[in-house]
């Protein structure tokens, strides 16, 4: 049985972040882009190794002649370098203890965390929402224990007998189909861990609690309202979108959301589109939506399809994610192109839409607006 816990750590090292964004105020939340790229990430390994983008006919070059993949490979600070699509939501409830909610844990989790977490003074996550069961959304679960804080439990002789996890088990939420894929892929994570006593693990392993959630569920995550909704990610395969925060409408029963996130989508079902249109009538502050490339693709929106959804929902601001850089174009040049859509034209445009980039701070929102 444990008699003490080790808390001192003489081996700490200092990080000097480039900037530090304070946690959101009480009753508010914000968001950070951890990854904005396609499942292969960008630059694509094969393109770099073969020194040619796979789709040479459609591969886009920068105005200086470089392919976008080439620029992304040679410039470590390039906004064309993109990890698997993922975001972090930070919510501060009335008690002042900020809660960290990550959406997806893909193949590039490690790179994304090391790039962005120190800059925002994030040391752990409390909840993981998973959109679907593809590798770019859940294969990073093998590294999830490094996003939990462990305290060594010592016996009277100073020997380590177990590990206590700060905050308890990490809540992993998704629909049953996605969590079944996780259970099959990571049986050692999904299995009940060995405990030496309540709350104390025998080994330093990921401590998670998988919870099935209905596709259209509305839940509170540490007090932050989150609405799940299903979209089709190629054929009949369901990926989840998320609506964060709550806005009350002017009519009884109306409910809106300031932040809508849809990372993997080819088709929005009619009933979901009707619901999103109702949310849009109240007003969407930020819409983040999937945009793989300019050509048509089976499982993802292309640029025209994403813009069509943005035109329907008319958010105050829209960001595109999931891009294949060499197919969509250079980050800055495409954003310059999209800037033209801000100008009203026959009442159809006037939309603020840009490509997102890894490490981008989005904005702060009210969690509940009466």
C-alpha positions as CSV (number, residue, x, y, z in Angstrom):
1,X,0.0,0.0,0.0
2,X,1.2,3.5,-0.8
3,X,2.4,5.8,1.9
4,X,3.7,8.8,0.0
5,X,3.6,10.6,-3.3
6,X,6.6,12.2,-5.0
7,X,5.9,15.8,-6.0
8,X,9.4,17.4,-6.3
9,X,11.1,17.4,-9.6
10,X,14.7,18.7,-9.7
11,X,15.0,17.9,-13.5
12,X,12.6,20.5,-14.8
13,X,13.6,22.6,-17.8
14,X,12.4,25.9,-18.9
15,X,10.6,26.6,-22.1
16,X,10.6,30.0,-23.6
17,X,7.4,30.2,-25.7
18,X,7.3,32.7,-28.5
19,X,4.1,34.1,-27.1
20,X,1.5,33.0,-24.5
21,X,-2.2,33.5,-24.9
22,X,-3.9,33.7,-21.6
23,X,-6.6,31.2,-20.8
24,X,-10.1,32.4,-21.7
25,X,-12.1,34.3,-19.0
26,X,-14.6,32.5,-16.7
27,X,-17.6,31.3,-18.7
28,X,-15.7,31.6,-22.0
29,X,-13.8,29.3,-24.4
30,X,-11.4,29.7,-27.2
31,X,-9.8,27.4,-29.9
32,X,-6.4,26.6,-31.4
33,X,-5.7,24.8,-34.7
34,X,-3.4,21.9,-33.9
35,X,-3.4,20.5,-37.5
36,X,-4.9,21.8,-40.7
37,X,-3.8,19.2,-43.3
38,X,-4.7,16.1,-45.2
39,X,-4.3,12.5,-43.8
40,X,-0.8,12.2,-45.2
41,X,0.2,15.5,-43.7
42,X,2.1,18.1,-45.7
43,X,4.6,18.0,-47.3
44,X,3.7,14.5,-48.6
45,X,6.6,12.1,-48.0
46,X,6.4,10.5,-51.4
47,X,6.4,13.8,-53.2
48,X,9.6,14.9,-51.4
49,X,11.3,11.6,-51.9
50,X,10.5,11.4,-55.6
51,X,11.0,15.1,-56.1
52,X,7.6,15.4,-57.8
53,X,4.1,16.0,-56.7
54,X,2.0,12.9,-57.6
55,X,-0.6,14.8,-59.6
56,X,1.8,16.8,-61.6
57,X,-1.0,18.1,-63.9
58,X,-2.9,19.6,-61.0
59,X,0.0,20.3,-58.6
60,X,0.0,24.0,-57.9
61,X,3.2,26.1,-57.7
62,X,4.0,29.3,-55.8
63,X,4.4,32.4,-57.9
64,X,8.2,32.0,-57.5
65,X,8.0,28.6,-59.3
66,X,8.4,26.3,-56.3
67,X,5.9,23.6,-55.8
68,X,4.0,24.0,-52.5
69,X,5.3,20.7,-51.2
70,X,8.9,21.8,-52.0
71,X,8.5,25.1,-50.2
72,X,6.9,23.3,-47.2
73,X,9.8,20.8,-47.0
74,X,12.5,23.5,-47.2
75,X,10.9,26.0,-44.8
76,X,10.3,24.7,-41.3
77,X,8.1,27.7,-40.5
78,X,6.0,27.5,-43.7
79,X,2.2,27.6,-43.2
80,X,2.1,25.0,-46.0
81,X,3.4,22.5,-43.5
82,X,0.3,20.8,-42.2
83,X,-0.3,18.1,-39.5
84,X,-3.5,16.0,-39.5
85,X,-6.5,18.1,-38.9
86,X,-7.2,18.7,-35.2
87,X,-8.1,21.5,-32.8
88,X,-7.8,22.3,-29.1
89,X,-10.7,24.0,-27.2
90,X,-9.9,25.7,-23.9
91,X,-12.9,26.3,-21.6
92,X,-12.8,28.1,-18.3
93,X,-15.9,27.3,-16.1
94,X,-17.0,29.5,-13.2
95,X,-14.5,27.8,-10.9
96,X,-11.6,29.1,-12.9
97,X,-10.0,25.8,-13.7
98,X,-9.5,25.7,-17.4
99,X,-10.6,22.5,-19.1
100,X,-8.8,21.3,-22.3
101,X,-10.8,19.5,-25.0
102,X,-9.0,18.1,-28.0
103,X,-10.7,17.0,-31.2
104,X,-9.0,14.0,-32.8
105,X,-5.6,12.4,-32.1
106,X,-4.2,11.5,-35.4
107,X,-0.8,10.2,-36.8
108,X,0.9,13.6,-36.3
109,X,-0.2,14.1,-32.7
110,X,3.3,14.3,-31.3
111,X,4.4,17.0,-33.8
112,X,1.3,19.0,-33.3
113,X,1.5,19.0,-29.5
114,X,5.2,20.0,-29.5
115,X,4.5,22.8,-31.9
116,X,1.6,24.4,-30.1
117,X,1.1,23.2,-26.5
118,X,4.1,24.9,-24.9
119,X,3.2,28.2,-26.6
120,X,-0.2,28.1,-24.9
121,X,1.0,26.7,-21.6
122,X,-1.0,23.5,-22.1
123,X,0.4,20.6,-20.1
124,X,-2.5,18.0,-20.4
125,X,-5.9,17.4,-21.9
126,X,-9.1,16.5,-20.0
127,X,-11.4,15.3,-22.8
128,X,-10.9,13.9,-26.3
129,X,-13.6,14.1,-28.9
130,X,-13.0,11.8,-31.9
131,X,-14.7,12.5,-35.3
132,X,-14.3,9.1,-36.9
133,X,-12.2,5.9,-36.9
134,X,-9.6,6.7,-39.6
135,X,-5.9,6.8,-38.8
136,X,-5.6,10.6,-39.1
137,X,-8.2,11.0,-36.4
138,X,-7.2,8.3,-33.8
139,X,-3.8,6.7,-34.5
140,X,-2.1,9.1,-32.1
141,X,-3.9,7.5,-29.2
142,X,-0.8,5.5,-28.5
143,X,0.9,8.7,-27.3
144,X,-2.1,9.9,-25.3
145,X,-0.5,9.1,-21.9
146,X,2.0,11.9,-22.4
147,X,-1.0,14.3,-22.3
148,X,-1.9,13.1,-18.8
149,X,-0.1,14.1,-15.7
150,X,1.2,11.2,-13.5
151,X,2.3,11.4,-9.9
152,X,4.5,8.6,-8.6
153,X,3.1,6.8,-5.5
154,X,5.9,5.7,-3.1
155,X,6.0,3.2,-0.3
156,X,7.8,3.9,3.1
157,X,11.1,2.9,1.5
158,X,10.8,5.4,-1.3
159,X,10.1,2.8,-3.9
160,X,7.6,3.5,-6.7
161,X,4.4,1.3,-6.2
162,X,2.1,3.0,-8.6
163,X,1.0,6.1,-10.5
164,X,-1.9,8.5,-9.8
165,X,-3.3,10.4,-12.7
166,X,-4.2,14.0,-12.1
167,X,-7.9,14.5,-12.8
168,X,-8.6,10.8,-13.2
169,X,-9.4,9.0,-16.5
170,X,-9.3,10.9,-19.8
171,X,-12.8,11.0,-21.2
172,X,-12.8,9.8,-24.8
173,X,-16.1,10.5,-26.5
174,X,-17.5,9.5,-29.9
175,X,-20.2,7.4,-31.5
176,X,-20.2,3.6,-31.0
177,X,-18.8,2.7,-34.5
178,X,-15.7,5.0,-33.9
179,X,-15.1,3.7,-30.4
180,X,-15.4,0.1,-31.5
181,X,-12.6,0.8,-34.0
182,X,-10.5,2.3,-31.2
183,X,-11.2,-0.7,-29.0
184,X,-10.1,-3.1,-31.8
185,X,-7.0,-1.0,-32.7
186,X,-5.8,-0.3,-29.2
187,X,-7.1,-3.1,-26.9
188,X,-4.4,-2.3,-24.4
189,X,-5.7,1.3,-24.1
190,X,-9.4,0.3,-24.0
191,X,-8.8,-2.5,-21.4
192,X,-9.5,-1.8,-17.8
193,X,-6.1,-0.9,-16.2
194,X,-4.5,-2.7,-13.3
195,X,-5.0,-0.7,-10.1
196,X,-3.1,-1.1,-6.8
197,X,-5.8,0.9,-5.1
198,X,-8.7,3.2,-6.2
199,X,-7.2,5.9,-8.5
200,X,-3.7,4.5,-8.5
201,X,-2.4,2.6,-11.6
202,X,0.1,-0.2,-11.3
203,X,1.9,1.0,-14.4
204,X,2.3,4.3,-16.2
205,X,-0.2,3.6,-19.0
206,X,-2.9,5.7,-20.7
207,X,-5.8,6.0,-18.4
208,X,-8.9,6.6,-20.5
209,X,-12.7,6.1,-20.3
210,X,-14.4,5.4,-23.6
211,X,-18.0,6.7,-23.7
212,X,-20.3,6.0,-26.6
213,X,-22.4,9.1,-27.6
214,X,-25.3,9.2,-30.0
215,X,-24.6,10.9,-33.3
216,X,-27.0,13.8,-32.5
217,X,-26.3,14.1,-28.8
218,X,-26.1,17.3,-26.9
219,X,-23.8,17.1,-23.8
220,X,-22.0,19.4,-21.4
221,X,-18.2,18.9,-21.2
222,X,-17.2,20.4,-17.8
223,X,-20.1,22.8,-18.3
224,X,-19.4,23.7,-22.0
225,X,-22.4,22.8,-24.2
226,X,-21.3,20.6,-27.1
227,X,-23.7,19.3,-29.8
228,X,-22.6,16.3,-31.9
229,X,-24.0,15.9,-35.4
230,X,-23.3,13.4,-38.2
231,X,-22.0,14.2,-41.7
232,X,-21.1,11.7,-44.5
233,X,-17.4,11.3,-45.1
234,X,-17.7,9.4,-48.4
235,X,-20.6,7.1,-49.2
236,X,-22.5,6.3,-46.0
237,X,-19.5,6.5,-43.7
238,X,-20.3,8.9,-40.7
239,X,-17.9,11.4,-39.3
240,X,-19.0,13.7,-36.5
241,X,-19.1,17.5,-36.5
242,X,-19.2,19.5,-33.3
243,X,-21.0,22.7,-32.3
244,X,-19.5,24.4,-29.3
245,X,-21.1,26.9,-26.9
246,X,-24.8,27.9,-26.9
247,X,-26.7,30.9,-28.2
248,X,-30.4,31.3,-27.3
249,X,-32.7,32.3,-30.2
250,X,-35.4,34.9,-30.2
251,X,-38.2,32.2,-30.5
252,X,-38.9,29.5,-28.0
253,X,-36.9,26.4,-28.6
254,X,-34.4,28.0,-30.8
255,X,-30.8,27.3,-30.0
256,X,-27.6,28.4,-31.7
257,X,-23.9,27.8,-31.4
258,X,-21.1,30.3,-31.9
259,X,-18.5,27.8,-33.2
260,X,-19.2,25.0,-35.7
261,X,-16.5,22.5,-36.6
262,X,-16.7,20.0,-39.5
263,X,-13.4,18.4,-40.3
264,X,-14.2,15.5,-42.7
265,X,-17.3,15.8,-44.9
266,X,-18.4,15.1,-48.5
267,X,-22.2,15.4,-47.9
268,X,-24.3,17.1,-45.2
269,X,-27.6,15.1,-44.7
270,X,-30.8,17.0,-45.3
271,X,-31.9,16.9,-41.6
272,X,-28.5,18.1,-40.5
273,X,-28.5,20.8,-43.1
274,X,-31.9,21.9,-41.8
275,X,-30.5,22.1,-38.3
276,X,-27.4,24.0,-39.4
277,X,-29.6,26.5,-41.2
278,X,-31.5,27.1,-38.0
279,X,-28.3,27.6,-36.1
280,X,-27.2,30.0,-38.9
281,X,-30.4,32.1,-38.5
282,X,-29.3,32.8,-34.9
283,X,-25.7,33.5,-36.1
284,X,-22.5,31.5,-36.4
285,X,-19.4,33.3,-35.3
286,X,-16.9,30.9,-36.7
287,X,-17.3,27.9,-39.1
288,X,-14.4,25.6,-39.6
289,X,-14.9,23.2,-42.6
290,X,-13.1,20.5,-44.6
291,X,-11.5,21.4,-47.9
292,X,-9.2,18.9,-49.4
293,X,-8.3,20.3,-52.9
294,X,-9.8,22.1,-55.9
295,X,-10.7,19.0,-57.9
296,X,-13.7,16.8,-57.0
297,X,-12.9,14.0,-54.5
298,X,-15.0,11.1,-53.2
299,X,-14.6,11.6,-49.4
300,X,-14.0,15.3,-48.9
301,X,-15.4,18.7,-49.9
302,X,-13.4,20.5,-52.6
303,X,-12.9,24.2,-52.5
304,X,-16.2,25.0,-54.4
305,X,-18.2,22.7,-52.2
306,X,-16.9,24.2,-49.0
307,X,-17.6,27.7,-50.3
308,X,-21.1,26.6,-51.2
309,X,-21.8,25.6,-47.6
310,X,-20.2,28.8,-46.3
311,X,-22.5,30.8,-48.6
312,X,-25.5,29.0,-47.2
313,X,-24.7,29.4,-43.6
314,X,-23.2,32.9,-43.8
315,X,-21.0,32.7,-40.7
316,X,-19.2,35.9,-39.5
317,X,-15.9,34.1,-40.3
318,X,-14.9,30.8,-41.9
319,X,-11.7,28.8,-41.9
320,X,-10.8,25.9,-44.2
321,X,-8.9,22.8,-42.9
322,X,-7.8,19.4,-44.2
323,X,-6.0,20.8,-47.2
324,X,-3.6,18.9,-49.5
325,X,-1.2,21.8,-49.9
326,X,0.2,20.9,-53.3
327,X,-3.4,20.6,-54.7
328,X,-5.0,23.7,-53.0
329,X,-2.0,26.1,-53.5
330,X,0.3,28.2,-51.4
331,X,-1.2,29.3,-48.1
332,X,-0.7,33.1,-48.5
333,X,-1.5,33.1,-52.2
334,X,-4.8,31.2,-51.8
335,X,-5.8,33.5,-48.9
336,X,-5.1,36.5,-51.1
337,X,-7.4,34.9,-53.7
338,X,-10.1,34.2,-51.1
339,X,-9.9,37.8,-49.9
340,X,-11.9,38.9,-53.0
341,X,-14.9,37.1,-51.6
342,X,-15.2,39.6,-48.8
343,X,-16.5,42.2,-51.3
344,X,-20.3,42.1,-51.8
345,X,-21.3,41.2,-55.4
346,X,-25.0,41.1,-56.2
347,X,-25.7,40.3,-52.6
348,X,-23.9,36.9,-52.9
349,X,-20.5,37.3,-51.4
350,X,-19.3,39.4,-48.5
351,X,-17.9,36.3,-46.8
352,X,-14.8,36.2,-44.7
353,X,-13.0,32.9,-45.5
354,X,-9.4,31.9,-45.3
355,X,-7.2,28.8,-45.1
356,X,-6.3,27.8,-41.5
357,X,-2.7,27.0,-40.5
358,X,-1.1,24.9,-37.8
359,X,-0.7,26.7,-34.5
360,X,-3.3,29.4,-35.4
361,X,-5.2,30.9,-32.5
362,X,-8.8,31.3,-33.4
363,X,-10.8,33.5,-31.0
364,X,-12.7,33.6,-27.7
365,X,-16.4,32.9,-27.4
366,X,-19.1,33.1,-24.7
367,X,-20.0,29.6,-23.6
368,X,-23.6,30.5,-23.0
369,X,-25.5,33.5,-24.4
370,X,-29.0,33.9,-23.0
